[in-house]
Amino acid sequence: MKAVDLFCGCGGLSLGARLAGLELATSVDIDETLSSLYKVNFPDAQLLNGDLLEVEPKTLVDLPRDDRLTAIVGGPPCQGFSVMGRRNASDPRNALLRRFFEVVAELRPRFFLMENVPGLNDAQNRPFLDTALDAIPSCYRVLSPIILDAANFGAATSRPRLIVVGYDTAELNSLTLEDFYAAQVSERPTVKQAIQDLPGTSKKREWLQYRKKIVPSLYAAHLRKLPSSGLGSGFAIEKLRNGYLNGFQETKHTEEVITRFKSLPQGQRDPISKYPKLSWNKHAYVLRAGTGSDKGSFQAARPIHPQQPRVITVREAARIQGFPDWFQFHQTKWHSHRMIGNSVSPIFAKAILEVILSKMGTGSLLEAAE
C-alpha cells in the first residue's frame, strides 16, 4: 500500500498517510528548509528536494510489474488562491496545481487526494482547478470539491481545506461526499485539551518534562504516545520515553506587551499586534505560516496563550495542529511555525484517508495502524 506525497513540507499529510496504513514511497518538496527535518521524522522515507515541474513522474516510484501505486496525495502551493494572500493569478506556483494531476495521470494510482485553500473554489479561481482536472484520465471518478474543517475531524484547530478526491472505479467501491461528512466527530477538541499538560517556556532549546499535576486529556494522551516502527528519531523517542520533549523556546515581549496580553480577554484580538488570544474551552484559530525568505520573511501572527501573557510555543502550536510529541521541527521558531502553519493536520489527514481506504476492503489494515 504505497503512496507518494507531492509538496510534502514537514510531513503533516505524510504522517496522516502513515497512520492510516500507507507506506511512503517518495516525498517531494522544493523548500529545503520546510522539509529539513523530514528524514528525521520519517527515516525510512525517500525525500526528493526539487521542482516538481522538472521531475519525471516515473522516477518517483519503483514498483514490481504486477503491483500498483495506491495513492498520490499532496497540497500544491496555494498562495495564488488564498484569501489571506494577494490572489495573484500569474503566480508561477499556480502551474503546480495542474502538475499534481499530470503526475496522477502518469502514475495511475488507485486514488488521489489533493488538498488546498477554500479560495480555490471561488468563482475567480475555480477555472484554474477545472482546467487542472482536465488532465485526469476517464477511468477515474472525481468527487466534487468539498470544503472540510480539520476541527470537525478531531484536530484542536479550525482549518477549513478544499479536498479533491478521485479514484479508479475498478479499484475502489463507491465513494461519496456523504462518507466524509459521516466521519466527522461529534465534539471538537479544545485548546485546553490540547496543551494544558505542556510545560511553559525555556530560554534555550531545552527538553522539558510534562506538567506533573495535570492529567492529560484523551487528545493529549494520544499525542504523547511513542511512534510505531519507522517513524521518529531515536534520540527524540528516547527523550519522550523518559518524559521529556522540546519546542518551548520563549518569545521575549516588552513589559508593555505583557501588560496588554494579561488584560486581554480570551477570544479577543490584541488591538496593536492583532494577535488573537486563544480560549481554553474552544478550538484554536487557524495557525498561519508566514513567508519564507523568498517572499519577504514575514512572520505570521501567533496566537496568545489563554492564561500566560505570551504567544504560544512551537510545541503548543504542534499540539493544536495535531502533531505528536515525538515529531521534530526546525531549530528556529520562525521556521518551526512556518512548518506547522503550512502543514495539513495529521489528525485530519488520517481521518480523510481512512474514509477512502475503507472502500478498498482494508478494514484490518486500518485496525492495525491504530
C-alpha positions in Angstrom: 0.0 0.0 0.0 2.4 2.6 -1.2 1.8 6.4 -1.5 3.6 9.4 -3.0 3.4 12.7 -1.2 3.9 15.7 -3.5 4.6 19.0 -1.8 5.3 17.2 1.5 6.6 20.1 3.5 7.4 19.0 7.0 5.1 16.0 6.6 1.7 16.6 8.1 -0.1 14.8 5.2 2.7 12.2 5.1 2.1 11.4 8.8 -1.6 11.1 8.3 -1.0 8.7 5.4 1.4 6.6 7.6 -1.1 6.5 10.5 -3.8 5.4 8.1 -1.8 2.4 7.0 0.0 3.7 3.8 3.7 3.3 3.2 5.6 6.3 1.8 7.4 5.5 -1.4 8.7 9.0 -2.3 8.0 12.5 -0.9 8.8 15.7 -2.9 9.3 19.3 -1.9 11.2 22.2 -3.3 11.6 24.0 0.0 14.7 22.5 1.7 14.0 24.4 4.9 10.4 23.2 5.4 11.5 19.7 4.6 14.8 19.8 6.5 13.6 17.5 9.4 11.6 15.2 7.1 14.2 12.4 7.2 14.5 12.7 10.9 10.7 12.1 11.4 10.4 9.6 8.5 13.8 7.8 8.5 12.6 5.1 6.1 11.2 7.6 3.5 12.8 8.7 0.3 12.8 12.5 0.1 13.4 14.4 -3.2 14.1 18.1 -2.9 13.3 19.6 -6.3 10.9 21.4 -8.6 8.0 19.0 -9.5 7.8 20.7 -12.9 11.2 19.4 -13.7 10.8 15.9 -12.2 10.0 12.9 -14.4 7.0 11.2 -12.7 8.2 7.7 -13.5 11.3 8.3 -11.3 9.2 8.8 -8.2 8.3 5.2 -7.6 9.7 1.8 -8.5 7.1 -1.0 -8.1 7.1 -4.6 -9.3 5.4 -5.1 -12.7 2.3 -6.7 -11.1 2.0 -4.0 -8.4 0.3 -0.6 -8.5 0.8 2.6 -6.6 -2.1 3.0 -4.1 -2.2 6.8 -3.6 -0.9 10.1 -4.6 -1.5 12.9 -2.0 -0.4 16.4 -1.8 -1.2 20.1 -1.4 0.1 22.2 -4.2 1.2 25.8 -3.3 -1.9 27.8 -2.5 -0.6 31.4 -2.2 -2.1 32.4 -5.6 -5.6 31.3 -4.5 -5.6 32.2 -0.8 -7.8 35.0 0.6 -5.0 35.7 3.0 -2.6 36.3 0.2 -2.6 38.6 -2.8 -4.5 36.2 -5.1 -2.1 36.6 -7.9 -3.4 34.8 -11.0 0.0 34.9 -12.6 1.8 33.4 -9.7 4.1 30.8 -11.3 3.3 28.4 -8.4 -0.2 28.1 -9.8 1.2 25.8 -12.5 1.9 23.3 -9.9 -1.8 22.7 -9.4 -2.1 21.2 -12.9 1.2 19.4 -12.4 -0.2 17.5 -9.5 -2.9 16.0 -11.7 -0.4 15.4 -14.6 1.6 13.2 -12.2 -1.6 11.4 -11.3 -2.3 10.8 -15.0 1.2 9.4 -15.5 1.5 7.1 -12.4 -2.2 6.0 -12.3 -2.6 5.4 -8.5 -5.7 3.7 -7.2 -6.8 7.0 -5.8 -5.6 10.6 -5.2 -6.2 13.2 -2.6 -5.5 16.9 -3.3 -5.9 19.5 -0.6 -5.8 23.3 -0.9 -7.3 26.5 0.4 -11.0 27.0 0.2 -10.4 30.1 -2.0 -9.5 27.7 -4.9 -13.2 27.0 -5.2 -14.1 30.7 -5.6 -15.5 31.9 -8.9 -12.3 33.7 -9.9 -10.1 30.7 -9.1 -12.3 27.7 -10.0 -11.3 27.8 -13.7 -7.7 27.0 -12.6 -9.0 23.9 -10.8 -11.3 22.8 -13.6 -8.5 23.2 -16.2 -6.1 21.2 -14.0 -8.7 18.4 -13.5 -8.8 18.0 -17.3 -5.6 16.1 -17.0 -7.3 13.3 -15.1 -7.9 10.1 -17.2 -11.5 9.0 -17.7 -11.1 5.8 -15.6 -11.2 8.0 -12.5 -14.3 9.2 -10.8 -13.6 12.6 -9.3 -15.8 13.8 -6.5 -17.0 17.4 -6.4 -14.6 19.6 -4.5 -15.5 19.7 -0.8 -14.5 22.1 2.0 -13.9 20.3 5.3 -12.7 21.7 8.6 -9.9 19.9 10.5 -11.7 20.7 13.8 -14.6 18.5 12.7 -12.3 15.6 12.3 -10.6 15.7 15.7 -7.9 18.5 15.5 -7.9 21.3 18.0 -7.9 24.0 15.4 -10.3 25.3 12.8 -8.7 24.8 9.5 -11.1 24.6 6.5 -9.5 23.0 3.5 -10.7 22.2 0.0 -10.4 18.5 -0.7 -10.5 16.9 -4.2 -10.6 13.1 -4.2 -10.6 10.8 -7.3 -10.4 7.1 -7.6 -10.2 4.3 -10.1 -13.7 2.8 -10.2 -12.1 -0.6 -10.8 -10.1 -0.4 -7.6 -12.5 1.1 -5.0 -16.1 0.7 -4.0 -18.4 3.6 -4.5 -17.2 6.6 -2.5 -19.4 9.7 -1.9 -19.1 13.1 -0.2 -21.5 11.8 2.5 -18.9 9.3 3.6 -16.6 12.1 4.6 -19.4 14.0 6.4 -20.3 10.8 8.3 -16.7 10.6 9.6 -16.9 14.0 11.4 -16.6 14.0 15.2 -19.5 15.0 17.4 -17.4 17.3 19.7 -14.5 19.5 18.7 -11.3 19.3 20.8 -10.5 22.4 22.8 -7.2 24.3 23.3 -7.3 23.2 27.0 -7.5 19.6 26.0 -4.6 20.1 23.5 -2.0 22.0 25.6 -2.8 22.2 29.3 -0.4 19.3 30.2 2.6 21.0 28.5 5.3 22.9 30.4 5.8 26.7 29.9 8.7 28.2 28.1 12.5 27.8 28.1 15.3 30.3 27.4 17.2 27.9 25.2 16.3 24.9 23.1 15.8 22.7 26.1 14.0 19.5 26.7 11.3 19.9 29.4 9.0 17.5 31.2 5.2 17.4 31.2 3.4 19.2 33.9 3.1 16.5 36.6 -0.1 17.6 38.3 -2.2 17.7 35.1 -3.9 14.6 33.9 -3.7 14.6 30.1 -6.9 14.7 28.1 -7.6 11.9 25.6 -6.4 14.2 22.9 -3.1 14.9 24.7 -2.6 11.3 25.7 -2.9 10.2 22.1 -0.2 12.7 21.0 2.1 11.7 23.9 2.4 8.1 22.6 5.6 6.7 21.2 5.6 6.2 17.4 5.3 2.9 15.5 8.4 1.4 13.8 9.8 3.5 11.0 8.8 6.9 12.5 10.7 9.4 14.5 14.4 9.9 15.6 15.9 7.5 18.1 17.1 10.4 20.2 13.6 12.1 20.4 11.9 8.8 21.1 14.3 8.1 24.0 13.7 11.5 25.4 10.0 11.1 25.2 10.2 7.7 26.8 11.7 9.4 29.8 9.0 12.1 29.8 11.0 14.9 28.0 10.0 16.9 24.9 11.2 20.0 23.2 9.8 23.1 21.3 9.4 25.5 24.2 11.8 28.4 23.2 10.4 31.6 24.7 9.5 34.7 22.7 10.5 37.8 24.6 7.9 40.5 25.0 8.2 44.0 26.4 6.6 44.9 29.7 4.0 46.9 27.7 3.1 44.0 25.6 2.9 41.6 28.6 0.5 44.1 30.3 -1.7 44.2 27.2 -1.7 40.4 26.8 -2.6 40.0 30.5 -5.6 42.3 30.3 -6.9 40.9 27.0 -10.0 38.6 27.4 -9.8 35.2 25.9 -11.2 35.1 22.4 -10.3 38.7 21.7 -7.7 40.2 19.4 -4.9 42.5 20.6 -5.6 45.9 19.1 -2.0 46.7 18.3 -0.3 43.4 17.4 -3.6 41.9 16.0 -2.6 38.7 17.7 -5.7 36.6 18.7 -5.9 35.3 22.3 -6.9 31.7 22.5 -9.8 30.5 24.6 -9.3 27.5 26.8 -12.7 26.0 26.1 -12.8 26.5 22.3 -10.8 25.2 19.4 -7.9 27.4 18.1 -7.9 29.9 15.3 -6.2 28.9 12.0 -2.4 28.8 12.6 -0.8 30.9 10.0 2.6 30.2 8.4 4.2 33.5 7.4 6.5 33.6 4.4 10.0 32.3 3.6 13.0 34.5 2.7 12.0 34.4 -1.0 8.7 36.2 -0.1 10.0 38.8 2.4 10.4 36.7 5.5 7.1 37.9 7.0 6.2 36.4 10.4 2.6 35.3 10.8 0.6 36.5 13.8 1.0 33.9 16.5 -1.9 33.3 18.9 -1.6 34.4 22.5 -1.7 31.7 25.2 -5.1 31.6 27.0 -3.6 32.0 30.5 0.0 33.2 30.2 0.9 36.7 28.7 2.9 35.4 25.7 2.5 33.9 22.3 2.3 30.1 22.1 5.4 28.0 21.7 6.3 25.7 18.8 5.2 22.6 20.8 1.9 24.2 21.7 1.3 25.0 18.0 2.2 21.5 17.1 -0.2 20.0 19.6 -3.0 22.3 18.4 -2.3 21.2 14.8 -2.3 17.6 15.7 1.4 16.6 15.6 2.6 14.0 18.1 5.2 15.0 20.7 8.0 12.9 19.1 7.7 14.9 15.9 10.7 17.3 15.5 10.8 20.8 13.9 13.4 23.3 12.9 15.8 24.7 15.5 14.5 28.3 14.9 11.0 29.3 16.0 10.3 31.1 12.8 10.9 28.1 10.5 9.1 25.8 13.0 6.0 27.9 12.9 6.2 28.0 9.1 6.4 24.2 9.1 3.3 23.9 11.2 1.3 26.7 9.6 2.0 25.3 6.1 1.1 21.7 7.1 -2.0 19.6 6.9 -3.2 18.4 10.3 -2.1 14.8 10.6 -5.3 14.0 12.5 -7.3 15.4 9.7 -5.3 13.7 7.0 -5.6 10.3 8.8 -9.3 10.6 9.1 -9.9 11.6 5.5 -7.6 8.8 4.2 -9.2 6.2 6.4 -12.6 7.0 4.8 -11.0 6.4 1.3 -9.1 3.2 2.4 -12.3 1.8 4.0 -13.6 1.5 0.4 -10.7 -0.8 -0.5 -11.7 -3.5 1.9 -8.7 -2.6 4.1 -10.5 -2.7 7.5 -7.9 -5.0 9.1 -5.1 -2.7 7.8 -6.8 0.3 9.5 -7.2 -1.5 12.7 -3.5 -2.5 12.7 -2.5 1.1 12.1 -4.3 2.3 15.3 
